[in-house]
Each structure stands twice: as C-alpha cells, then as structure tokens.
Amino acid sequence: MATSPQNTALTIGDVVELQITGIAHGGVSVARHEGRVVFVADAIPGETVRALVTDAKKKSFARATTIEVLEASEHRRDHIWAEASIERAPEDRVGGAEFGHIALAHQRSLKGDVLVDAMQRFGGIEADALATKFSGVEAAPGDDELNGLGYRSRVRLHVDETTGQVGPYAVRSRRVVDVENLPLANTQVGQVAPLGEIMNGVDTVDVVAPSADDPRMLLRMEGEKTRAGEKDIVRELVGDREFIVRAGGFWQVHREAPEMLFNAVRDAISTLIVDGSFTSGAANLDLYGGSGLLAAAMGEAAGRTLKVTTVEFDEGATDDAAENLAEYVGALAVTARVDRYLSELLAAAPSVRERLKRGTIVLDPPRSGAGGGVIAQLVKLAPANLVYVACDPVALARDTKSLIEAGYELTSLRAFDIFPHTHHFESIAVFQRA
Ligand SMILES: C[S@@+](CC[C@H](N)C(=O)[O-])C[C@H]1O[C@@H](n2cnc3c(N)ncnc32)[C@H](O)[C@@H]1O
C-alpha cells in the first residue's frame, strides 16, 4: 500500500526540532511536524526542543521524547527526580513524575487548561459558561511549602523478573529501573520501601503508610491471583473521623486527598441543601463507594437522618463501608457491580423509583469513567442531582455531554491537584436535573 508523504515524514529514531504549542491530556505536550501532530514528553508549551521520535505508526499523530531543550520555558525547573530528568536516555527515565520538570503552580495551570479543553471539546460546554463555574485547579494544603514532594502514603514498586531487583517502572514501560529515592513518597513510605533490594519470586511490592497505623509492605508473589493486603485492616484519619480500610484496597494516595474530597463533596451537598434540592430521606446513592468516604461526606452535610446506599464490588471495602457508616441508621453498604445494581433499580417498584428521582447520586468511578452504559442507566433513573468525582477529565467530559443532552445542567465544577508532579488531578462536577 502506498504511504502518504506525511506518513513517511517521521520514523522511529528520528531526532527533530519541535516548537511546543500546547498541552494534551496524558502528560504530554503538543507540537506539529509538517502538519502532523506530535505528542512530546518532557517538554513545556512555549519551548523549542530536540526530540526523539518514539512512535510513528499512526497517520494522524506521532510521539516523541525531549532529549534537549533549545529554548526553555520560564516554568522549567530542575527535575524533582534525577532519575526522570532529560539528562538520562529516554528509555532509562523513571515513570510517575512526568510533570516534575515544571514549576508547581504552572503544573496546576496546565491541568486547568486540560480540563477546560476537555469540557469544551468532548463535553460541549461553551467557554463562557465554563468560565463562570470553574476557577482553576486547587492546591492541596501544604504542597506549595513542600514543593509538592513527600505526599504519597502509598507507592507500588515492581520486581525485575530476571534480576529480582526492586524499583519503579521506567516511563511507558514495564522495565524496572534502579532509583535512589522516591521524592513523592512520604517519610514513612521512604523508610520502608526496599529500593535496590533483591526480592526473587515477588511480583509487586506495595508500600502503605496509613495516617493512623504503622507503615507496612504488602508483597504479591509471582503467579499469585489474590491482592496483597486484602484482609489487612488499617486505620485512616480524615479530619477527626476515623475510617477503616483494607491496606491493599483503594484509598487516595495524597495525604490531604481524602479530606479535600470529603470536604468538597460535603460542601456540594450543603449547597444542594441550601437550594432546597437535596432530600435526606430520598434514595441517595454513593456509587463506586469504596470504604464509604463520600457517603460519610454526604452524612456530614445532611445529618444523622441521611438515607444512603454505597455500591462497590470489592467485598472487603463494602464491609468497611458498613462499619464506617454505622452512625447513619439509614446507611446500607452493598457489594455489587454498579451496572448490575442499577439494572435492578430500574426494575424496582414505582415507589422506589420515585424515591430515586428525589435522590442525589455521588459517583466516583475508576479512571475509565462511568461510561455510556452506566450514564444511560442514571439518566433513566433521573435523580435530582449527580455529584461526579472524576480522576480522568476526558472521561468526565464525555459523560458530561451525555448528561447535558439528557437534560441535566452542570452547576459547579472544581478540580484538585492531589497528584503533584504527575499529569493527574481530580475533578468534582455537580449536575442538577433541569
Ligand atoms: C476511585 S475509587 C473511589 C472509592 C471511594 N469513593 C473513595 O473515595 O475512597 C473507585 C472504586 O470503585 C470500585 N469499582 C470499580 N469498578 C466498579 C464497578 N464496576 N462496580 C462497583 N465498584 C467498582 C473500586 O473497587 C474502587 O473502590
């Protein structure tokens, strides 16, 4: 098959000079080479760089990695992690800190640009409407003082199959790299992490430092199917509230993140209460509820009479949610897949459907978002309000479009920088039935 001239213009291994014009989703910047989009790692919008082409298979775009900065952005800083810096060969750079060469405040500004762009392009929201609802990505308390370092209470390390050496993966690869330290990890994690040790037969090493319990190392052996630490119950403090969670289960990694998200959901519910659009005794739901953090935030705003059901497919997390929500007599924790649970609700008696229509649904899906199927079910259930907590801005934006087309209005949008030095951040969008 003949290849177009564009297709032949770049080949893996080429080194090209690129002007970086913007930021894209996924922690890469955008440039153009003879009309073709190039996603460039380790660059900053406004820079001119020399970059090594690492992927040129697709007609519409190529990928490249910065190897030299010709004109640096004023926001460029020495990388917070020497093993991730452009001083190293691209294949030897460690992953997990892809914004570590950018000034912290500018990282937040770029994350805000990504959210606004996604909400406009995939969510169909006009720039003017967005400007009135969204005022930028908010920093976690203490991060500016600490330059966004030392925040992680959980870190996953990997073990090289042949050498047994422990470390993080290289960027976009499954190759273990040797590192001297983990600058994003908190002190306890740093003390326990077995960096550079040889651990033959082990597959992954999770280092977990709960806020109200001893740090620990969870080993998953090669070929083992069960998750390490799924029965190990640890205590976490959120403000003055104690939660129990599985050491190997889901919990936000930034020391401030559980409290920030708890407060943001509590405040969103308080606003709905002031508006008169939240009903405490309706069929309220906390979907993808984990150990019940966000249902408890609903309870903090609505009080002891709150009725809420958390839905989560991890049985251990559901057990913990039941315990964490014990003060709410109207709280129920259900182990189920969200789509299956919603199918049952759609088949429920009219009185139950009516209570759901008056209800508020908090949802906090994994990175892929709720997705078309679950959103279609939610639209059929037609709750009064949805509080959508999202770790992927594009997935949020796609689901936003479906909700708006179904008659919901986006009434508030906030975002939180709970993953400094990476491209990740968390958003909370509130939708109300028009
Ligand atoms: C992003 S976490 C949120 C947990 C909780 N809201 C919190 O803040 O701690 C997503 C949760 O959804 C669960 N989950 C993922 N897919 C699911 C599904 N299809 N049905 C039910 N639970 C699911 C995961 O086990 C995880 O606990």
Ligand as a Chemical Component Dictionary entry (heavy atoms), coordinates in Angstrom:
data_LIG
# 
_chem_comp.id                   LIG 
_chem_comp.type                 NON-POLYMER 
_chem_comp.pdbx_formal_charge   0 
_chem_comp.three_letter_code    LIG 
# 
loop_
_chem_comp_atom.comp_id 
_chem_comp_atom.atom_id 
_chem_comp_atom.alt_atom_id 
_chem_comp_atom.type_symbol 
_chem_comp_atom.charge 
_chem_comp_atom.model_Cartn_x 
_chem_comp_atom.model_Cartn_y 
_chem_comp_atom.model_Cartn_z 
_chem_comp_atom.pdbx_ordinal 
LIG C1  C1  C 0  -11.907 5.843  42.531 1  
LIG S1  S1  S 1  -12.323 4.602  43.710 2  
LIG C2  C2  C 0  -13.401 5.502  44.773 3  
LIG C3  C3  C 0  -13.607 4.932  46.130 4  
LIG C4  C4  C 0  -14.249 5.865  47.164 5  
LIG N1  N1  N 0  -15.278 6.712  46.603 6  
LIG C5  C5  C 0  -13.195 6.707  47.863 7  
LIG O1  O1  O 0  -13.172 7.925  47.627 8  
LIG O2  O2  O -1 -12.419 6.179  48.656 9  
LIG C6  C6  C 0  -13.361 3.601  42.741 10 
LIG C7  C7  C 0  -13.946 2.403  43.473 11 
LIG O3  O3  O 0  -14.859 1.748  42.590 12 
LIG C8  C8  C 0  -14.711 0.351  42.685 13 
LIG N2  N2  N 0  -15.209 -0.133 41.387 14 
LIG C9  C9  C 0  -14.579 -0.058 40.185 15 
LIG N3  N3  N 0  -15.394 -0.511 39.198 16 
LIG C10 C10 C 0  -16.560 -0.853 39.790 17 
LIG C11 C11 C 0  -17.794 -1.366 39.309 18 
LIG N4  N4  N 0  -17.982 -1.591 38.005 19 
LIG N5  N5  N 0  -18.776 -1.620 40.177 20 
LIG C12 C12 C 0  -18.592 -1.385 41.522 21 
LIG N6  N6  N 0  -17.450 -0.900 42.051 22 
LIG C13 C13 C 0  -16.450 -0.626 41.187 23 
LIG C14 C14 C 0  -13.258 0.125  43.022 24 
LIG O4  O4  O 0  -13.087 -1.096 43.717 25 
LIG C15 C15 C 0  -12.930 1.352  43.896 26 
LIG O5  O5  O 0  -13.143 1.056  45.258 27 
# 
loop_
_chem_comp_bond.comp_id 
_chem_comp_bond.atom_id_1 
_chem_comp_bond.atom_id_2 
_chem_comp_bond.value_order 
_chem_comp_bond.pdbx_ordinal 
LIG C1  S1  SING 1  
LIG S1  C2  SING 2  
LIG S1  C6  SING 3  
LIG C2  C3  SING 4  
LIG C3  C4  SING 5  
LIG C4  N1  SING 6  
LIG C4  C5  SING 7  
LIG C5  O1  DOUB 8  
LIG C5  O2  SING 9  
LIG C6  C7  SING 10 
LIG C7  O3  SING 11 
LIG C7  C15 SING 12 
LIG O3  C8  SING 13 
LIG C8  N2  SING 14 
LIG C8  C14 SING 15 
LIG N2  C9  SING 16 
LIG N2  C13 SING 17 
LIG C9  N3  DOUB 18 
LIG N3  C10 SING 19 
LIG C10 C11 SING 20 
LIG C10 C13 DOUB 21 
LIG C11 N4  SING 22 
LIG C11 N5  DOUB 23 
LIG N5  C12 SING 24 
LIG C12 N6  DOUB 25 
LIG N6  C13 SING 26 
LIG C14 O4  SING 27 
LIG C14 C15 SING 28 
LIG C15 O5  SING 29 
# 
